[in-house]
């Protein structure tokens, strides 16, 4: 389908590209701006069809500022350095996840002219900042992740899994909120009873940090996947998903899979990576899955999740319906395109004065924060460097 407007999609890592790939492919000729510190964009580009490689542009943040106005609209998923300088191209944010609400529903949403959200829950919150439309999760557009038994069996065989065992899919978050270092050994003990598949968070592999793989291999794990893995297939083949404070919880919810939430010491983690106790993955965790707060309790939690009660399934289905549109029954890409079309043809309500004031305040705050960071960097330089370049 030919794009009526000039469009670009920003991806800061391969996982982000997968998030918007289906919408991007629906616009013939739209560009993908590859930005950030990911070490293997060259490998990513080599895997793309030769006829499409010219659509991918490797850029830095200053390049994006220079490109402002070259596109009618630029699609973003998270704020980035210098985003506050953009004023000519329309900004369209695509929801990236449901966890860590302080980030997902933060004031940065005011910078977007349109927000494409998973469901009415998110759209309602974000609409205070700027227009928001519930369209669904574009990553899973058109997918039904509940496979029939024979299809699931064939997928398991393709992945080299033991058909006599149920499959656990472990998808942790990263850094301080992540649980990999605490759970990888307890998980290794479950390998005698289950297939254990590990899908690592994309930020764990930033700057080519693949040490987790060697650690997992040393404990006997074989089924290890990184940022570019086909998450839909991993979810479809799994029987139980294990996570922590990750947005993967909600991917499992979308796939209608039972979840174990390993959330040890949550109160001590407040403020870490924008987590707080009011965030969805903690505040409503009893509705999302089975809670585990110690490594020793992992086996029992997995067992409990694998024997879901009808009540637990009903709770999970209710919150799923509240949080997300089912991309297996609704044309998510079509809905997103309609919202974009409404924006670019001027059919959306303009921002209110209050929303414009908030946007101006957000931009000013980001400029001030950037200047303070630069001043601090100069202050901490060695004295001789400051003499040469004040």
C-alpha positions in Angstrom: 0.0 0.0 0.0 1.5 3.3 -1.1 2.1 5.8 1.7 0.2 9.1 1.0 2.6 10.9 3.4 6.3 10.7 4.0 6.8 8.6 7.2 9.6 7.4 9.4 9.8 4.9 12.2 12.5 5.2 14.9 14.0 2.0 16.3 16.7 2.0 19.0 17.1 -1.7 19.0 15.9 -4.8 17.1 13.1 -5.4 19.6 11.7 -2.0 18.9 11.7 -2.7 15.2 9.7 -5.9 15.8 7.2 -3.8 17.7 6.4 -1.6 14.7 7.3 -3.8 11.8 3.8 -4.7 10.7 2.6 -1.1 10.7 5.8 0.0 8.9 5.3 -2.7 6.2 1.8 -1.4 5.6 3.3 1.9 4.3 5.2 1.4 1.1 8.3 3.5 1.1 8.3 4.5 4.8 11.8 4.7 6.3 13.2 3.1 9.5 15.6 5.3 11.4 18.1 3.0 13.2 19.5 4.8 16.2 21.3 4.1 19.4 24.2 2.0 20.7 23.1 -1.4 19.6 26.3 -3.1 18.4 25.0 -5.3 15.6 22.8 -3.1 13.3 25.0 -4.4 10.5 24.0 -7.9 11.2 20.3 -6.9 11.4 20.6 -5.1 8.0 22.3 -8.1 6.5 19.2 -10.2 7.4 16.8 -7.8 5.6 15.6 -8.3 2.1 18.1 -6.6 -0.3 15.2 -4.8 -2.0 14.3 -3.1 1.3 17.7 -2.2 2.7 17.6 1.3 1.2 14.6 2.1 3.5 16.8 1.7 6.7 18.8 4.7 7.7 21.5 4.5 10.4 21.4 7.9 12.3 22.2 9.5 15.6 20.0 11.8 17.7 21.4 14.9 16.1 20.6 13.5 12.7 17.0 13.1 13.7 16.8 16.8 14.6 18.2 17.6 11.2 15.5 15.4 9.6 12.7 17.3 11.4 10.3 18.5 8.7 11.6 15.9 6.1 8.8 13.6 7.2 5.1 14.4 7.7 5.2 12.1 10.7 7.8 10.3 12.8 6.8 7.3 14.9 8.5 6.9 18.3 8.2 4.4 21.1 10.2 6.1 23.9 11.6 9.7 24.4 15.2 10.2 23.3 17.8 12.9 23.7 16.9 16.1 21.8 13.4 15.0 21.0 12.3 18.3 22.5 13.8 20.1 19.5 11.4 18.5 17.0 8.6 20.8 16.0 7.9 20.3 12.3 7.2 16.6 11.8 4.2 15.3 13.7 5.2 12.8 16.4 3.2 9.6 16.8 4.0 7.4 19.8 3.4 3.6 19.6 2.9 2.0 23.0 5.9 -0.1 24.0 4.6 -1.9 27.1 2.4 -1.8 30.1 4.9 -2.2 33.0 6.6 0.7 34.8 3.6 3.1 34.6 5.7 6.1 35.7 7.4 5.8 32.4 4.7 4.6 30.1 2.2 7.2 31.2 4.7 10.0 31.9 4.6 13.6 30.9 6.7 12.9 27.8 3.5 11.7 26.2 2.6 15.3 25.8 5.3 15.6 23.1 3.3 13.3 20.8 0.5 14.5 18.5 -1.0 11.1 18.6 -0.6 8.0 20.9 -1.4 4.5 19.6 -2.2 2.5 22.7 -2.9 -1.2 23.5 -6.3 -0.6 24.9 -8.8 1.7 26.6 -7.0 1.6 30.0 -3.8 3.1 28.6 -5.6 5.4 26.1 -7.7 7.0 28.9 -4.6 7.8 31.0 -2.5 9.2 28.2 -5.4 11.2 26.7 -4.8 13.8 29.5 -1.5 14.7 27.8 -2.4 14.4 24.1 -4.8 12.5 21.7 -4.7 8.8 22.4 -6.5 6.0 20.5 -6.8 2.3 21.6 -5.8 0.2 18.6 -4.1 -2.9 20.1 -0.6 -4.3 20.3 0.9 -3.9 16.8 3.5 -6.5 17.5 0.9 -9.3 17.7 -1.4 -7.9 15.0 -3.4 -10.7 13.4 -2.0 -13.4 15.6 -3.7 -16.0 17.7 -1.1 -17.4 20.1 -3.3 -20.2 21.4 -2.2 -23.0 19.1 -4.1 -26.2 18.5 -2.3 -29.3 20.0 -0.9 -30.6 16.8 0.5 -27.2 15.7 2.0 -26.7 19.2 3.6 -30.1 18.9 5.1 -29.3 15.5 6.5 -26.1 16.8 8.0 -27.8 19.9 9.7 -30.4 17.6 11.1 -27.6 15.4 12.6 -26.0 18.5 14.1 -29.2 19.7 11.9 -29.5 22.8 11.1 -32.7 24.7 7.5 -33.5 24.0 7.1 -35.4 27.2 7.7 -32.3 29.2 5.8 -29.0 29.7 7.6 -25.9 28.6 8.5 -22.9 30.9 9.4 -19.6 29.2 11.5 -17.3 31.3 11.5 -13.7 30.3 13.1 -11.4 32.9 13.7 -7.7 32.8 17.2 -6.2 33.1 19.6 -4.6 35.5 18.5 -4.1 39.2 14.8 -5.0 38.5 15.9 -8.2 36.7 15.9 -11.6 38.3 18.2 -13.5 36.1 21.1 -13.8 38.5 18.8 -14.9 41.4 16.7 -17.3 39.4 19.0 -18.9 36.8 20.3 -21.6 39.2 16.9 -22.5 40.7 15.6 -22.7 37.1 18.3 -25.1 36.2 16.9 -27.5 38.8 13.6 -27.6 37.0 15.2 -28.8 33.7 14.7 -32.4 34.8 10.9 -31.9 34.8 10.4 -29.2 32.2 11.7 -27.7 29.0 13.2 -24.4 30.2 13.4 -21.7 27.5 15.1 -18.3 28.3 14.2 -15.2 26.3 16.5 -12.4 27.6 15.4 -8.7 27.7 16.7 -6.7 24.8 18.4 -4.2 27.0 20.5 -6.9 28.6 22.3 -7.4 25.3 22.9 -3.7 24.7 26.6 -3.0 23.8 27.1 -6.7 22.9 26.8 -7.8 26.6 26.1 -11.5 26.0 27.7 -12.8 29.3 24.3 -14.2 30.4 24.4 -16.8 27.7 27.7 -18.3 28.9 26.4 -18.3 32.4 23.2 -20.1 31.3 25.1 -22.6 29.2 27.4 -23.5 32.1 24.2 -24.6 34.0 23.1 -26.8 31.1 20.5 -24.5 29.5 20.2 -25.0 25.7 17.2 -23.0 24.6 18.5 -19.4 24.8 17.1 -16.5 22.8 18.0 -12.8 22.6 16.5 -9.5 21.4 15.6 -10.6 17.8 13.9 -13.9 18.7 10.4 -14.6 17.5 8.6 -13.9 20.8 5.2 -14.9 19.4 6.4 -18.5 18.7 8.1 -18.7 22.1 4.8 -17.7 23.8 2.8 -20.0 21.7 4.9 -23.1 22.5 5.1 -22.3 26.2 2.8 -23.7 29.0 3.9 -21.3 31.8 5.7 -18.0 31.6 8.0 -16.8 34.4 8.9 -13.1 34.7 9.5 -10.4 37.3 8.7 -6.7 36.8 9.0 -7.0 33.0 6.5 -6.0 30.4 6.7 -9.6 29.3 4.1 -10.3 32.0 1.6 -8.6 29.7 2.8 -10.4 26.6 2.0 -13.6 28.4 -1.4 -12.2 29.4 -2.1 -11.4 25.8 -1.1 -15.0 24.9 -3.4 -16.3 27.6 -0.6 -18.1 29.4 -0.4 -18.7 33.2 2.3 -16.5 34.7 4.7 -16.7 37.7 5.7 -13.3 38.9 9.0 -13.4 40.8 8.9 -10.1 42.8 11.4 -10.3 45.7 11.9 -7.2 47.8 9.6 -5.0 45.7 9.4 -2.2 48.4 13.2 -1.8 48.3 13.2 -1.4 44.5 10.9 1.7 44.4 12.5 4.3 42.2 14.7 1.8 40.4 14.1 2.0 36.6 11.0 4.1 37.3 9.3 1.3 39.2 6.9 2.0 42.1 4.3 0.0 44.0 1.4 1.7 42.2 2.6 0.3 38.9 0.3 -2.2 37.2 2.7 -5.2 37.4 2.7 -4.9 41.2 -0.5 -3.2 42.1 -2.6 -5.8 40.3 -0.3 -8.7 40.5 -2.8 -11.0 42.2 -4.9 -10.8 39.1 -2.0 -11.4 36.7 -0.6 -14.6 38.0 1.0 -16.6 40.8 3.4 -14.6 43.1 6.8 -15.9 44.1 9.1 -13.8 46.4 11.9 -16.3 47.1 14.0 -18.5 44.8 13.2 -21.4 47.0 9.5 -21.0 46.2 9.9 -21.1 42.5 9.2 -24.8 41.9 5.9 -24.6 43.9 4.9 -21.4 42.1 5.4 -23.0 38.7 3.4 -26.1 39.8 0.6 -23.8 41.0 0.6 -21.8 37.8 0.5 -25.0 35.7 -2.7 -26.0 37.5 -4.7 -22.8 37.0 -8.1 -22.7 38.6 -11.2 -21.6 36.7 -11.3 -18.6 39.0 -7.7 -17.6 38.2 -8.3 -18.0 34.5 -11.5 -15.8 34.8 -9.5 -13.1 36.7 -6.8 -13.1 34.0 -9.3 -12.9 31.2 -11.0 -10.0 32.8 -7.9 -7.9 33.2 -6.8 -8.9 29.7 -10.0 -7.5 28.3 -9.5 -4.3 30.3 -5.9 -3.7 29.2 -5.7 -4.8 25.6 -7.6 -5.2 22.4 -7.4 -8.7 20.9 -5.4 -8.5 17.8 -6.7 -11.9 16.7 -10.2 -10.5 16.2 -9.6 -6.9 15.4 -7.5 -5.5 12.5 -5.0 -3.7 14.6 -2.9 -2.3 11.7 -6.1 -1.0 10.0 -7.2 0.7 13.3 -3.7 2.3 13.7 -3.6 3.5 10.1 -7.1 5.1 10.5 -5.9 7.0 13.6 -2.8 8.2 11.7 -4.9 9.2 8.7 -7.2 11.2 11.0 -4.2 13.0 12.5 -2.5 13.9 9.2 -5.8 15.0 7.5 -6.6 17.2 10.5 -9.6 15.3 11.7 -8.4 14.9 15.3 -9.3 17.5 18.0 -6.4 19.9 18.4 -4.5 19.9 21.6 -6.2 21.9 24.4 -4.5 25.0 25.9 -3.7 22.9 29.0 -2.1 20.2 26.9 0.0 22.8 25.0 1.1 24.3 28.3 2.2 20.8 29.6 4.1 20.2 26.3 5.9 23.5 26.6 6.8 22.7 30.3 8.0 19.2 29.3 10.2 20.6 26.6 11.6 23.3 28.9 12.3 20.8 31.6 14.2 18.5 29.1 16.3 21.4 27.9 17.1 22.4 31.5 18.0 18.9 32.4 20.3 18.5 29.4 22.1 21.8 30.2 22.5 20.8 33.9 24.0 17.4 32.8 26.4 19.2 30.4 27.5 21.6 33.2 28.1 18.8 35.6 30.1 16.9 33.0 32.3 20.0 32.5 32.6 20.5 36.2 33.9 17.0 36.8 36.5 17.1 34.1 40.2 17.3 35.1 41.4 20.9 35.7 43.8 20.9 32.8 41.0 19.9 30.4 38.8 22.8 31.6 41.7 25.2 31.0 42.1 24.0 27.4 38.3 23.9 26.7 36.2 25.8 29.2 
